[in-house]
Amino acid sequence: MPPRSTRAVSPLDDDDYPAYTMGRAADMLGTTPAFLRALGEHRLISPLRSEGGHRRFSRYQLRIAARARELVDQGTPIEAACRIVILEDQLEEAQRINEQLRAGHVGELQPKTPT
């Protein structure tokens, strides 16, 4: 998933900033690098690459990966888990837009692109 926003913020405050290496991300999630690679293969997350070609993950991507891991840990096949997480993200976005429309903030509608 591409970065969600393009607004300028400090890397410390930016959920989309690719701050975590593959090993660190796997440690944080209690999983393996192979699991994170599989999520990329199923197009759930698309980590950016460092100048040396190493995968780098953002906090937002780690939250998405953690949700997929929950589903896989419950016995859901990884392909299905990735699809479920994508659909959950799309539903959340649609609900956000719906809420803005109901509140009369039509001029403020700017979809967030998932990561």
Sequence and secondary structure as in RCSB ss.txt:
>XXXX:A:sequence
MPPRSTRAVSPLDDDDYPAYTMGRAADMLGTTPAFLRALGEHRLISPLRSEGGHRRFSRYQLRIAARARELVDQG
TPIEAACRIVILEDQLEEAQRINEQLRAGHVGELQPKTPT
>XXXX:A:secstr
   S      TTT TTS  EEHHHHHHHHTS HHHHHHHHHTTS   EE TTS EEE HHHHHHHHHHHHHHHTT
  HHHHHHHHHHHHHHHHHHHHHHHHHTT GGG       
